[in-house]
C-alpha cells in the first residue's frame, strides 16, 4: 500500500472510530470481569437470578460513581 | 504490514487499495476482539466449572461451561447497557 494512503481521510476516520471502540471495549471487558467476580459467586445457572443481574448493573454504576469521586478527590488535592 | 498483505485478493500488483486495506483492518480487528473475549471467557469458566480436574470432562462440567459462556455474554451486555445509560445521564 502507498504510504500516502495513511493521510487518506477515510482511513483516518476509521482509525479514530476504532480507537474509540477499543477504549469502550476495554472498559466493558474490565468491568465485566471485575463485576462477574464480585456478583457471580456460585456456579452459573441457566438464568441470572434477579439479585445477580441487579448486582451486575449496580456494580457498573458504582464504578462510575467511584471514578468520579476519585477524580474530585485528586482535584481537591491541588 | 505483512499481516495485511498476505491474503490480498487476486490482483497481480502487490499494491493494495485503501478500501481493501480498510476491509482487512476491520476483519483483523474483529478477530482480535473475538479472540480476546474468548480468552477471558475461558479463564472465567475454567475457574467456575473445572474446580477439580478429573481424567475427562464430565457431563456436569460440560453443562456448567455452556451455562457459564451464556451468562458471561449476558453479563457483558448488562454491563455495557449500564455504562451506556450512566454516561447518558451525565
Backbone of each chain as nested JSON, in Angstrom:
{
  "chains": [
    {"id": "A", "residues": [
      {"number": 1, "name": "UNK", "atoms": {"N": [0.833, -1.209, 0.0], "CA": [0.0, 0.0, 0.0], "C": [0.867, 1.258, 0.0]}},
      {"number": 2, "name": "UNK", "atoms": {"N": [0.453, 2.233, -0.731], "CA": [1.142, 3.516, -0.827], "C": [1.087, 4.234, 0.534]}},
      {"number": 3, "name": "UNK", "atoms": {"N": [2.245, 4.597, 1.088], "CA": [2.262, 5.192, 2.433], "C": [1.418, 6.473, 2.532]}},
      {"number": 4, "name": "UNK", "atoms": {"N": [1.282, 7.187, 1.425], "CA": [0.489, 8.425, 1.473], "C": [-0.984, 8.128, 1.759]}},
      {"number": 5, "name": "UNK", "atoms": {"N": [-1.381, 6.865, 1.587], "CA": [-2.757, 6.476, 1.897], "C": [-3.07, 6.684, 3.369]}},
      {"number": 6, "name": "UNK", "atoms": {"N": [-2.023, 6.717, 4.195], "CA": [-2.242, 6.935, 5.624], "C": [-2.837, 8.31, 5.9]}},
      {"number": 7, "name": "UNK", "atoms": {"N": [-2.681, 9.211, 4.941], "CA": [-3.296, 10.532, 5.096], "C": [-4.719, 10.569, 4.56]}},
      {"number": 8, "name": "UNK", "atoms": {"N": [-5.13, 9.453, 4.011], "CA": [-6.484, 9.376, 3.482], "C": [-7.5, 9.655, 4.589]}},
      {"number": 9, "name": "UNK", "atoms": {"N": [-8.384, 10.636, 4.389], "CA": [-9.343, 10.977, 5.463], "C": [-10.258, 9.817, 5.851]}},
      {"number": 10, "name": "UNK", "atoms": {"N": [-10.583, 8.975, 4.873], "CA": [-11.429, 7.806, 5.177], "C": [-10.738, 6.884, 6.167]}},
      {"number": 11, "name": "UNK", "atoms": {"N": [-9.438, 6.662, 5.91], "CA": [-8.659, 5.792, 6.779], "C": [-8.487, 6.421, 8.157]}},
      {"number": 12, "name": "UNK", "atoms": {"N": [-8.236, 7.725, 8.168], "CA": [-8.114, 8.44, 9.439], "C": [-9.38, 8.305, 10.262]}},
      {"number": 13, "name": "UNK", "atoms": {"N": [-10.506, 8.423, 9.583], "CA": [-11.789, 8.333, 10.274], "C": [-11.981, 6.945, 10.865]}},
      {"number": 14, "name": "UNK", "atoms": {"N": [-11.625, 5.936, 10.069], "CA": [-11.742, 4.554, 10.554], "C": [-10.866, 4.343, 11.784]}},
      {"number": 15, "name": "UNK", "atoms": {"N": [-9.641, 4.874, 11.719], "CA": [-8.711, 4.7, 12.833], "C": [-9.247, 5.358, 14.099]}},
      {"number": 16, "name": "UNK", "atoms": {"N": [-9.753, 6.574, 13.965], "CA": [-10.302, 7.26, 15.141], "C": [-11.514, 6.537, 15.711]}},
      {"number": 17, "name": "UNK", "atoms": {"N": [-12.345, 6.053, 14.81], "CA": [-13.53, 5.308, 15.217], "C": [-13.111, 4.034, 15.961]}},
      {"number": 18, "name": "UNK", "atoms": {"N": [-12.113, 3.369, 15.432], "CA": [-11.653, 2.119, 16.041], "C": [-10.958, 2.363, 17.381]}},
      {"number": 19, "name": "UNK", "atoms": {"N": [-10.299, 3.518, 17.489], "CA": [-9.667, 3.87, 18.766], "C": [-10.72, 3.99, 19.847]}},
      {"number": 20, "name": "UNK", "atoms": {"N": [-11.813, 4.676, 19.511], "CA": [-12.901, 4.843, 20.476], "C": [-13.534, 3.516, 20.824]}},
      {"number": 21, "name": "UNK", "atoms": {"N": [-13.741, 2.698, 19.796], "CA": [-14.343, 1.397, 20.029], "C": [-13.443, 0.552, 20.936]}},
      {"number": 22, "name": "UNK", "atoms": {"N": [-12.133, 0.633, 20.698], "CA": [-11.19, -0.143, 21.505], "C": [-11.243, 0.293, 22.962]}},
      {"number": 23, "name": "UNK", "atoms": {"N": [-11.34, 1.61, 23.173], "CA": [-11.409, 2.118, 24.548], "C": [-12.674, 1.653, 25.244]}},
      {"number": 24, "name": "UNK", "atoms": {"N": [-13.797, 1.738, 24.54], "CA": [-15.069, 1.297, 25.123], "C": [-15.042, -0.2, 25.402]}},
      {"number": 25, "name": "UNK", "atoms": {"N": [-14.539, -0.963, 24.43], "CA": [-14.445, -2.418, 24.61], "C": [-13.611, -2.776, 25.825]}},
      {"number": 26, "name": "UNK", "atoms": {"N": [-12.511, -2.089, 25.986], "CA": [-11.595, -2.392, 27.073], "C": [-12.261, -2.129, 28.423]}},
      {"number": 27, "name": "UNK", "atoms": {"N": [-12.961, -1.001, 28.483], "CA": [-13.674, -0.624, 29.699], "C": [-14.742, -1.659, 30.04]}},
      {"number": 28, "name": "UNK", "atoms": {"N": [-15.531, -2.052, 29.035], "CA": [-16.595, -3.03, 29.258], "C": [-16.004, -4.371, 29.691]}},
      {"number": 29, "name": "UNK", "atoms": {"N": [-14.913, -4.763, 29.032], "CA": [-14.301, -6.053, 29.368], "C": [-13.766, -6.046, 30.794]}},
      {"number": 30, "name": "UNK", "atoms": {"N": [-13.125, -4.952, 31.165], "CA": [-12.532, -4.85, 32.502], "C": [-13.61, -4.881, 33.578]}},
      {"number": 31, "name": "UNK", "atoms": {"N": [-14.667, -4.089, 33.356], "CA": [-15.755, -4.045, 34.336], "C": [-16.524, -5.353, 34.407]}},
      {"number": 32, "name": "UNK", "atoms": {"N": [-16.756, -5.978, 33.253], "CA": [-17.481, -7.252, 33.27], "C": [-16.698, -8.276, 34.083]}},
      {"number": 33, "name": "UNK", "atoms": {"N": [-15.392, -8.304, 33.863], "CA": [-14.558, -9.251, 34.597], "C": [-14.611, -8.991, 36.105]}},
      {"number": 34, "name": "UNK", "atoms": {"N": [-14.453, -7.73, 36.504], "CA": [-14.459, -7.391, 37.932], "C": [-15.826, -7.659, 38.551]}},
      {"number": 35, "name": "UNK", "atoms": {"N": [-16.898, -7.274, 37.855], "CA": [-18.241, -7.421, 38.424], "C": [-18.689, -8.883, 38.426]}},
      {"number": 36, "name": "UNK", "atoms": {"N": [-18.243, -9.632, 37.447], "CA": [-18.519, -11.083, 37.423], "C": [-17.941, -11.715, 38.686]}},
      {"number": 37, "name": "UNK", "atoms": {"N": [-16.698, -11.38, 38.986], "CA": [-16.052, -11.953, 40.18], "C": [-16.788, -11.556, 41.46]}},
      {"number": 38, "name": "UNK", "atoms": {"N": [-17.278, -10.328, 41.517], "CA": [-17.971, -9.875, 42.724], "C": [-19.387, -10.433, 42.839]}},
      {"number": 39, "name": "UNK", "atoms": {"N": [-20.091, -10.528, 41.712], "CA": [-21.537, -10.814, 41.77], "C": [-21.904, -12.274, 41.536]}},
      {"number": 40, "name": "UNK", "atoms": {"N": [-21.128, -12.98, 40.741], "CA": [-21.485, -14.367, 40.426], "C": [-20.625, -15.279, 41.302]}},
      {"number": 41, "name": "UNK", "atoms": {"N": [-21.138, -15.53, 42.489], "CA": [-20.308, -16.243, 43.465], "C": [-20.449, -17.757, 43.343]}},
      {"number": 42, "name": "UNK", "atoms": {"N": [-21.636, -18.234, 42.944], "CA": [-21.835, -19.679, 42.809], "C": [-21.542, -20.159, 41.399]}},
      {"number": 43, "name": "UNK", "atoms": {"N": [-21.98, -21.407, 41.099], "CA": [-21.839, -21.884, 39.714], "C": [-22.916, -21.206, 38.865]}},
      {"number": 44, "name": "UNK", "atoms": {"N": [-22.566, -20.84, 37.621], "CA": [-23.524, -20.125, 36.772], "C": [-24.759, -20.977, 36.497]}},
      {"number": 45, "name": "UNK", "atoms": {"N": [-25.946, -20.405, 36.664], "CA": [-27.185, -21.115, 36.402], "C": [-27.654, -20.91, 34.974]}},
      {"number": 46, "name": "UNK", "atoms": {"N": [-28.834, -21.46, 34.658], "CA": [-29.333, -21.326, 33.297], "C": [-29.955, -19.948, 33.081]}},
      {"number": 47, "name": "UNK", "atoms": {"N": [-30.053, -19.179, 34.165], "CA": [-30.61, -17.836, 34.088], "C": [-30.002, -17.058, 35.253]}},
      {"number": 48, "name": "UNK", "atoms": {"N": [-29.761, -15.76, 35.075], "CA": [-29.282, -14.975, 36.211], "C": [-30.429, -14.803, 37.204]}},
      {"number": 49, "name": "UNK", "atoms": {"N": [-30.152, -14.884, 38.489], "CA": [-31.178, -14.545, 39.472], "C": [-31.325, -13.03, 39.439]}},
      {"number": 50, "name": "UNK", "atoms": {"N": [-32.439, -12.524, 39.989], "CA": [-32.62, -11.072, 39.928], "C": [-31.552, -10.375, 40.753]}},
      {"number": 51, "name": "UNK", "atoms": {"N": [-31.083, -11.045, 41.828], "CA": [-30.047, -10.372, 42.62], "C": [-28.716, -10.355, 41.863]}},
      {"number": 52, "name": "UNK", "atoms": {"N": [-28.458, -11.4, 41.083], "CA": [-27.216, -11.378, 40.3], "C": [-27.256, -10.273, 39.245]}},
      {"number": 53, "name": "UNK", "atoms": {"N": [-28.387, -10.172, 38.525], "CA": [-28.387, -9.145, 37.476], "C": [-28.408, -7.741, 38.053]}},
      {"number": 54, "name": "UNK", "atoms": {"N": [-29.098, -7.54, 39.196], "CA": [-29.038, -6.181, 39.739], "C": [-27.663, -5.893, 40.333]}},
      {"number": 55, "name": "UNK", "atoms": {"N": [-27.018, -6.919, 40.859], "CA": [-25.647, -6.715, 41.35], "C": [-24.733, -6.273, 40.207]}},
      {"number": 56, "name": "UNK", "atoms": {"N": [-24.861, -6.92, 39.039], "CA": [-24.017, -6.557, 37.896], "C": [-24.256, -5.113, 37.48]}},
      {"number": 57, "name": "UNK", "atoms": {"N": [-25.535, -4.737, 37.417], "CA": [-25.815, -3.377, 36.967], "C": [-25.411, -2.341, 38.027]}},
      {"number": 58, "name": "UNK", "atoms": {"N": [-25.664, -2.658, 39.311], "CA": [-25.183, -1.769, 40.377], "C": [-23.664, -1.64, 40.348]}},
      {"number": 59, "name": "UNK", "atoms": {"N": [-23.019, -2.759, 40.105], "CA": [-21.556, -2.786, 40.09], "C": [-21.004, -1.794, 39.066]}},
      {"number": 60, "name": "UNK", "atoms": {"N": [-21.594, -1.79, 37.87], "CA": [-21.134, -0.869, 36.832], "C": [-21.415, 0.583, 37.234]}},
      {"number": 61, "name": "UNK", "atoms": {"N": [-22.616, 0.83, 37.769], "CA": [-22.955, 2.2, 38.162], "C": [-22.066, 2.698, 39.305]}},
      {"number": 62, "name": "UNK", "atoms": {"N": [-21.824, 1.833, 40.283], "CA": [-20.988, 2.263, 41.407], "C": [-19.546, 2.516, 40.963]}},
      {"number": 63, "name": "UNK", "atoms": {"N": [-19.106, 1.762, 39.967], "CA": [-17.753, 2.002, 39.461], "C": [-17.655, 3.406, 38.873]}},
      {"number": 64, "name": "UNK", "atoms": {"N": [-18.704, 3.8, 38.145], "CA": [-18.716, 5.145, 37.564], "C": [-18.724, 6.201, 38.665]}},
      {"number": 65, "name": "UNK", "atoms": {"N": [-19.573, 5.986, 39.695], "CA": [-19.613, 6.929, 40.822], "C": [-18.241, 7.05, 41.451]}},
      {"number": 66, "name": "UNK", "atoms": {"N": [-17.631, 5.864, 41.665], "CA": [-16.33, 5.862, 42.305], "C": [-15.304, 6.614, 41.461]}},
      {"number": 67, "name": "UNK", "atoms": {"N": [-15.306, 6.398, 40.155], "CA": [-14.264, 7.078, 39.389], "C": [-14.447, 8.583, 39.413]}},
      {"number": 68, "name": "UNK", "atoms": {"N": [-15.705, 9.031, 39.468], "CA": [-15.922, 10.482, 39.59], "C": [-15.417, 10.996, 40.935]}},
      {"number": 69, "name": "UNK", "atoms": {"N": [-15.691, 10.231, 41.985], "CA": [-15.236, 10.641, 43.314], "C": [-13.716, 10.74, 43.369]}},
      {"number": 70, "name": "UNK", "atoms": {"N": [-13.068, 9.777, 42.725], "CA": [-11.605, 9.768, 42.739], "C": [-11.06, 10.99, 42.007]}},
      {"number": 71, "name": "UNK", "atoms": {"N": [-11.664, 11.31, 40.873], "CA": [-11.233, 12.49, 40.123], "C": [-11.374, 13.74, 41.004]}},
      {"number": 72, "name": "UNK", "atoms": {"N": [-12.554, 13.861, 41.656], "CA": [-12.792, 15.028, 42.514], "C": [-11.803, 15.104, 43.661]}},
      {"number": 73, "name": "UNK", "atoms": {"N": [-11.526, 13.93, 44.228], "CA": [-10.594, 13.863, 45.354], "C": [-9.215, 14.374, 44.936]}},
      {"number": 74, "name": "UNK", "atoms": {"N": [-8.775, 13.933, 43.76], "CA": [-7.47, 14.38, 43.284], "C": [-7.473, 15.866, 42.961]}},
      {"number": 75, "name": "UNK", "atoms": {"N": [-8.593, 16.323, 42.41], "CA": [-8.681, 17.751, 42.083], "C": [-8.574, 18.593, 43.345]}},
      {"number": 76, "name": "UNK", "atoms": {"N": [-9.207, 18.117, 44.438], "CA": [-9.193, 18.897, 45.675], "C": [-7.811, 18.893, 46.339]}},
      {"number": 77, "name": "UNK", "atoms": {"N": [-6.939, 18.007, 45.901], "CA": [-5.604, 17.937, 46.492], "C": [-4.66, 18.976, 45.897]}},
      {"number": 78, "name": "UNK", "atoms": {"N": [-5.084, 19.575, 44.782], "CA": [-4.163, 20.507, 44.12], "C": [-4.269, 21.927, 44.675]}}
    ]},
    {"id": "B", "residues": [
      {"number": 1, "name": "UNK", "atoms": {"N": [3.344, -4.307, 7.719], "CA": [2.052, -4.522, 7.057], "C": [1.915, -5.954, 6.561]}},
      {"number": 2, "name": "UNK", "atoms": {"N": [2.852, -6.825, 6.971], "CA": [2.818, -8.201, 6.5], "C": [1.469, -8.883, 6.695]}},
      {"number": 3, "name": "UNK", "atoms": {"N": [0.956, -8.721, 7.902], "CA": [-0.288, -9.402, 8.248], "C": [-1.417, -9.01, 7.307]}},
      {"number": 4, "name": "UNK", "atoms": {"N": [-1.298, -7.817, 6.741], "CA": [-2.395, -7.331, 5.917], "C": [-2.201, -7.639, 4.439]}},
      {"number": 5, "name": "UNK", "atoms": {"N": [-0.938, -7.808, 4.041], "CA": [-0.705, -8.006, 2.609], "C": [-0.829, -9.47, 2.204]}},
      {"number": 6, "name": "UNK", "atoms": {"N": [-0.658, -10.386, 3.159], "CA": [-0.592, -11.809, 2.832], "C": [-1.816, -12.313, 2.065]}},
      {"number": 7, "name": "UNK", "atoms": {"N": [-3.004, -11.948, 2.533], "CA": [-4.189, -12.546, 1.919], "C": [-4.877, -11.595, 0.945]}},
      {"number": 8, "name": "UNK", "atoms": {"N": [-4.119, -10.639, 0.395], "CA": [-4.756, -9.678, -0.506], "C": [-5.358, -10.4, -1.702]}},
      {"number": 9, "name": "UNK", "atoms": {"N": [-6.483, -9.91, -2.138], "CA": [-7.246, -10.656, -3.132], "C": [-6.695, -10.494, -4.543]}},
      {"number": 10, "name": "UNK", "atoms": {"N": [-6.583, -11.544, -5.21], "CA": [-6.233, -11.709, -6.62], "C": [-5.15, -10.787, -7.177]}},
      {"number": 11, "name": "UNK", "atoms": {"N": [-5.462, -9.54, -7.475], "CA": [-4.719, -8.637, -8.361], "C": [-3.223, -8.923, -8.484]}},
      {"number": 12, "name": "UNK", "atoms": {"N": [-2.693, -8.685, -9.668], "CA": [-1.313, -9.045, -9.972], "C": [-0.325, -8.147, -9.233]}},
      {"number": 13, "name": "UNK", "atoms": {"N": [-0.664, -6.885, -9.032], "CA": [0.258, -5.995, -8.343], "C": [0.173, -6.229, -6.835]}},
      {"number": 14, "name": "UNK", "atoms": {"N": [1.256, -5.887, -6.126], "CA": [1.247, -6.079, -4.674], "C": [0.624, -4.855, -4.005]}},
      {"number": 15, "name": "UNK", "atoms": {"N": [0.358, -3.819, -4.784], "CA": [-0.252, -2.61, -4.257], "C": [-1.688, -2.887, -3.841]}},
      {"number": 16, "name": "UNK", "atoms": {"N": [-2.057, -2.445, -2.627], "CA": [-3.412, -2.697, -2.162], "C": [-4.145, -1.365, -2.102]}},
      {"number": 17, "name": "UNK", "atoms": {"N": [-5.387, -1.369, -2.495], "CA": [-6.136, -0.118, -2.427], "C": [-6.466, 0.183, -0.974]}},
      {"number": 18, "name": "UNK", "atoms": {"N": [-6.73, 1.45, -0.673], "CA": [-7.075, 1.828, 0.692], "C": [-8.34, 1.099, 1.145]}},
      {"number": 19, "name": "UNK", "atoms": {"N": [-9.272, 0.904, 0.227], "CA": [-10.512, 0.201, 0.587], "C": [-10.222, -1.232, 1.024]}},
      {"number": 20, "name": "UNK", "atoms": {"N": [-9.384, -1.925, 0.241], "CA": [-9.031, -3.302, 0.604], "C": [-8.345, -3.321, 1.956]}},
      {"number": 21, "name": "UNK", "atoms": {"N": [-7.466, -2.357, 2.136], "CA": [-6.728, -2.29, 3.4], "C": [-7.694, -2.085, 4.562]}},
      {"number": 22, "name": "UNK", "atoms": {"N": [-8.648, -1.192, 4.391], "CA": [-9.598, -0.909, 5.468], "C": [-10.478, -2.118, 5.759]}},
      {"number": 23, "name": "UNK", "atoms": {"N": [-10.864, -2.815, 4.695], "CA": [-11.681, -4.019, 4.902], "C": [-10.909, -5.061, 5.705]}},
      {"number": 24, "name": "UNK", "atoms": {"N": [-9.644, -5.228, 5.328], "CA": [-8.841, -6.224, 6.035], "C": [-8.598, -5.819, 7.471]}},
      {"number": 25, "name": "UNK", "atoms": {"N": [-8.414, -4.518, 7.664], "CA": [-8.205, -3.996, 9.016], "C": [-9.415, -4.324, 9.886]}},
      {"number": 26, "name": "UNK", "atoms": {"N": [-10.601, -4.126, 9.351], "CA": [-11.829, -4.398, 10.118], "C": [-11.93, -5.88, 10.472]}},
      {"number": 27, "name": "UNK", "atoms": {"N": [-11.616, -6.737, 9.5], "CA": [-11.691, -8.181, 9.75], "C": [-10.703, -8.576, 10.842]}},
      {"number": 28, "name": "UNK", "atoms": {"N": [-9.472, -8.049, 10.703], "CA": [-8.446, -8.412, 11.678], "C": [-8.796, -7.91, 13.077]}},
      {"number": 29, "name": "UNK", "atoms": {"N": [-9.361, -6.712, 13.155], "CA": [-9.753, -6.175, 14.459], "C": [-10.865, -7.005, 15.072]}},
      {"number": 30, "name": "UNK", "atoms": {"N": [-11.848, -7.372, 14.253], "CA": [-12.956, -8.18, 14.767], "C": [-12.434, -9.513, 15.289]}},
      {"number": 31, "name": "UNK", "atoms": {"N": [-11.486, -10.108, 14.556], "CA": [-10.9, -11.376, 15.005], "C": [-10.16, -11.196, 16.323]}},
      {"number": 32, "name": "UNK", "atoms": {"N": [-9.419, -10.094, 16.421], "CA": [-8.655, -9.846, 17.647], "C": [-9.591, -9.655, 18.841]}},
      {"number": 33, "name": "UNK", "atoms": {"N": [-10.692, -8.912, 18.633], "CA": [-11.654, -8.715, 19.725], "C": [-12.26, -10.047, 20.15]}},
      {"number": 34, "name": "UNK", "atoms": {"N": [-12.643, -10.85, 19.167], "CA": [-13.275, -12.137, 19.471], "C": [-12.299, -13.039, 20.221]}},
      {"number": 35, "name": "UNK", "atoms": {"N": [-11.066, -13.047, 19.783], "CA": [-10.053, -13.899, 20.409], "C": [-9.829, -13.482, 21.864]}},
      {"number": 36, "name": "UNK", "atoms": {"N": [-9.746, -12.185, 22.083], "CA": [-9.519, -11.681, 23.431], "C": [-10.7, -12.009, 24.344]}},
      {"number": 37, "name": "UNK", "atoms": {"N": [-11.902, -11.857, 23.802], "CA": [-13.099, -12.154, 24.589], "C": [-13.129, -13.636, 24.953]}},
      {"number": 38, "name": "UNK", "atoms": {"N": [-12.831, -14.495, 23.971], "CA": [-12.83, -15.935, 24.239], "C": [-11.812, -16.299, 25.302]}},
      {"number": 39, "name": "UNK", "atoms": {"N": [-10.673, -15.65, 25.252], "CA": [-9.633, -15.935, 26.237], "C": [-10.123, -15.584, 27.65]}},
      {"number": 40, "name": "UNK", "atoms": {"N": [-10.829, -14.464, 27.77], "CA": [-11.384, -14.081, 29.073], "C": [-12.402, -15.117, 29.541]}},
      {"number": 41, "name": "UNK", "atoms": {"N": [-13.308, -15.503, 28.629], "CA": [-14.354, -16.462, 28.989], "C": [-13.737, -17.802, 29.4]}},
      {"number": 42, "name": "UNK", "atoms": {"N": [-12.713, -18.223, 28.668], "CA": [-12.016, -19.463, 29.033], "C": [-11.537, -19.406, 30.473]}},
      {"number": 43, "name": "UNK", "atoms": {"N": [-10.894, -18.314, 30.819], "CA": [-10.356, -18.162, 32.171], "C": [-11.449, -18.191, 33.218]}},
      {"number": 44, "name": "UNK", "atoms": {"N": [-12.528, -17.402, 32.974], "CA": [-13.617, -17.314, 33.954], "C": [-14.303, -18.654, 34.128]}},
      {"number": 45, "name": "UNK", "atoms": {"N": [-14.595, -19.326, 33.022], "CA": [-15.37, -20.561, 33.106], "C": [-14.51, -21.722, 33.606]}},
      {"number": 46, "name": "UNK", "atoms": {"N": [-13.242, -21.666, 33.34], "CA": [-12.355, -22.692, 33.892], "C": [-12.367, -22.591, 35.416]}},
      {"number": 47, "name": "UNK", "atoms": {"N": [-12.278, -21.363, 35.916], "CA": [-12.325, -21.154, 37.372], "C": [-13.636, -21.654, 37.975]}},
      {"number": 48, "name": "UNK", "atoms": {"N": [-14.752, -21.348, 37.292], "CA": [-16.069, -21.692, 37.827], "C": [-16.391, -23.175, 37.709]}},
      {"number": 49, "name": "UNK", "atoms": {"N": [-16.048, -23.755, 36.565], "CA": [-16.606, -25.085, 36.243], "C": [-15.628, -26.244, 36.44]}},
      {"number": 50, "name": "UNK", "atoms": {"N": [-14.352, -26.009, 36.248], "CA": [-13.39, -27.111, 36.398], "C": [-12.694, -26.923, 37.746]}},
      {"number": 51, "name": "UNK", "atoms": {"N": [-13.424, -27.248, 38.798], "CA": [-12.868, -26.98, 40.12], "C": [-11.893, -28.074, 40.547]}},
      {"number": 52, "name": "UNK", "atoms": {"N": [-12.157, -29.312, 40.101], "CA": [-11.245, -30.437, 40.403], "C": [-11.057, -31.239, 39.129]}},
      {"number": 53, "name": "UNK", "atoms": {"N": [-10.039, -30.913, 38.337], "CA": [-9.887, -31.574, 37.031], "C": [-9.781, -33.098, 37.168]}},
      {"number": 54, "name": "UNK", "atoms": {"N": [-10.671, -33.814, 36.495], "CA": [-10.633, -35.275, 36.518], "C": [-9.97, -35.815, 35.265]}},
      {"number": 55, "name": "UNK", "atoms": {"N": [-10.111, -37.125, 35.041], "CA": [-9.426, -37.739, 33.899], "C": [-10.116, -37.394, 32.581]}},
      {"number": 56, "name": "UNK", "atoms": {"N": [-11.36, -36.935, 32.638], "CA": [-12.018, -36.418, 31.427], "C": [-13.042, -35.374, 31.851]}},
      {"number": 57, "name": "UNK", "atoms": {"N": [-13.552, -34.639, 30.854], "CA": [-14.537, -33.603, 31.15], "C": [-15.871, -34.291, 31.467]}},
      {"number": 58, "name": "UNK", "atoms": {"N": [-16.423, -34.068, 32.638], "CA": [-17.69, -34.727, 32.991], "C": [-18.866, -34.001, 32.356]}},
      {"number": 59, "name": "UNK", "atoms": {"N": [-20.016, -34.687, 32.314], "CA": [-21.222, -34.078, 31.763], "C": [-21.615, -32.828, 32.537]}},
      {"number": 60, "name": "UNK", "atoms": {"N": [-21.461, -32.9, 33.847], "CA": [-21.789, -31.75, 34.694], "C": [-20.899, -30.567, 34.368]}},
      {"number": 61, "name": "UNK", "atoms": {"N": [-19.626, -30.843, 34.152], "CA": [-18.699, -29.761, 33.806], "C": [-19.061, -29.16, 32.454]}},
      {"number": 62, "name": "UNK", "atoms": {"N": [-19.398, -30.047, 31.513], "CA": [-19.789, -29.586, 30.177], "C": [-20.98, -28.654, 30.221]}},
      {"number": 63, "name": "UNK", "atoms": {"N": [-22.004, -29.038, 31.008], "CA": [-23.183, -28.158, 31.024], "C": [-22.888, -26.889, 31.802]}},
      {"number": 64, "name": "UNK", "atoms": {"N": [-22.03, -26.971, 32.807], "CA": [-21.623, -25.754, 33.521], "C": [-20.933, -24.801, 32.546]}},
      {"number": 65, "name": "UNK", "atoms": {"N": [-20.072, -25.342, 31.69], "CA": [-19.349, -24.5, 30.729], "C": [-20.328, -23.806, 29.776]}},
      {"number": 66, "name": "UNK", "atoms": {"N": [-21.301, -24.557, 29.271], "CA": [-22.284, -23.925, 28.372], "C": [-23.017, -22.792, 29.071]}},
      {"number": 67, "name": "UNK", "atoms": {"N": [-23.465, -23.06, 30.291], "CA": [-24.197, -22.026, 31.029], "C": [-23.29, -20.837, 31.323]}},
      {"number": 68, "name": "UNK", "atoms": {"N": [-22.057, -21.142, 31.702], "CA": [-21.097, -20.088, 32.037], "C": [-20.852, -19.163, 30.841]}},
      {"number": 69, "name": "UNK", "atoms": {"N": [-20.667, -19.751, 29.664], "CA": [-20.435, -18.932, 28.459], "C": [-21.647, -18.036, 28.194]}},
      {"number": 70, "name": "UNK", "atoms": {"N": [-22.847, -18.643, 28.257], "CA": [-24.064, -17.856, 28.028], "C": [-24.19, -16.717, 29.036]}},
      {"number": 71, "name": "UNK", "atoms": {"N": [-23.944, -17.025, 30.309], "CA": [-24.062, -15.996, 31.361], "C": [-23.009, -14.905, 31.173]}},
      {"number": 72, "name": "UNK", "atoms": {"N": [-21.81, -15.29, 30.753], "CA": [-20.763, -14.27, 30.606], "C": [-21.111, -13.299, 29.479]}},
      {"number": 73, "name": "UNK", "atoms": {"N": [-21.657, -13.856, 28.41], "CA": [-22.09, -12.995, 27.302], "C": [-23.211, -12.068, 27.793]}},
      {"number": 74, "name": "UNK", "atoms": {"N": [-24.143, -12.638, 28.562], "CA": [-25.24, -11.832, 29.101], "C": [-24.712, -10.749, 30.04]}},
      {"number": 75, "name": "UNK", "atoms": {"N": [-23.757, -11.119, 30.901], "CA": [-23.19, -10.153, 31.846], "C": [-22.534, -8.998, 31.087]}},
      {"number": 76, "name": "UNK", "atoms": {"N": [-21.842, -9.312, 29.998], "CA": [-21.205, -8.266, 29.193], "C": [-22.252, -7.292, 28.671]}},
      {"number": 77, "name": "UNK", "atoms": {"N": [-23.401, -7.83, 28.26], "CA": [-24.5, -6.982, 27.79], "C": [-25.041, -6.092, 28.9]}},
      {"number": 78, "name": "UNK", "atoms": {"N": [-25.225, -6.674, 30.095], "CA": [-25.748, -5.894, 31.229], "C": [-24.79, -4.756, 31.572]}},
      {"number": 79, "name": "UNK", "atoms": {"N": [-23.507, -5.057, 31.625], "CA": [-22.507, -4.031, 31.964], "C": [-22.476, -2.941, 30.909]}},
      {"number": 80, "name": "UNK", "atoms": {"N": [-22.487, -3.325, 29.633], "CA": [-22.363, -2.26, 28.634], "C": [-23.631, -1.412, 28.599]}},
      {"number": 81, "name": "UNK", "atoms": {"N": [-24.79, -2.023, 28.857], "CA": [-26.019, -1.242, 28.936], "C": [-25.949, -0.259, 30.118]}},
      {"number": 82, "name": "UNK", "atoms": {"N": [-25.464, -0.744, 31.273], "CA": [-25.37, 0.122, 32.454], "C": [-24.418, 1.28, 32.214]}},
      {"number": 83, "name": "UNK", "atoms": {"N": [-23.285, 0.994, 31.599], "CA": [-22.308, 2.054, 31.325], "C": [-22.902, 3.087, 30.388]}},
      {"number": 84, "name": "UNK", "atoms": {"N": [-23.591, 2.584, 29.382], "CA": [-24.163, 3.478, 28.385], "C": [-25.232, 4.37, 29.004]}},
      {"number": 85, "name": "UNK", "atoms": {"N": [-26.116, 3.78, 29.813], "CA": [-27.18, 4.58, 30.424], "C": [-26.607, 5.573, 31.435]}},
      {"number": 86, "name": "UNK", "atoms": {"N": [-25.513, 5.185, 32.112], "CA": [-24.891, 6.101, 33.074], "C": [-24.253, 7.277, 32.355]}},
      {"number": 87, "name": "UNK", "atoms": {"N": [-23.624, 7.036, 31.226], "CA": [-22.956, 8.136, 30.533], "C": [-23.974, 9.054, 29.855]}},
      {"number": 88, "name": "UNK", "atoms": {"N": [-25.17, 8.54, 29.608], "CA": [-26.23, 9.381, 29.036], "C": [-26.709, 10.406, 30.063]}},
      {"number": 89, "name": "UNK", "atoms": {"N": [-26.757, 9.953, 31.339], "CA": [-27.273, 10.825, 32.398], "C": [-26.349, 12.012, 32.659]}},
      {"number": 90, "name": "UNK", "atoms": {"N": [-25.049, 11.804, 32.491], "CA": [-24.084, 12.859, 32.808], "C": [-23.896, 13.855, 31.656]}}
    ]}
  ]
}
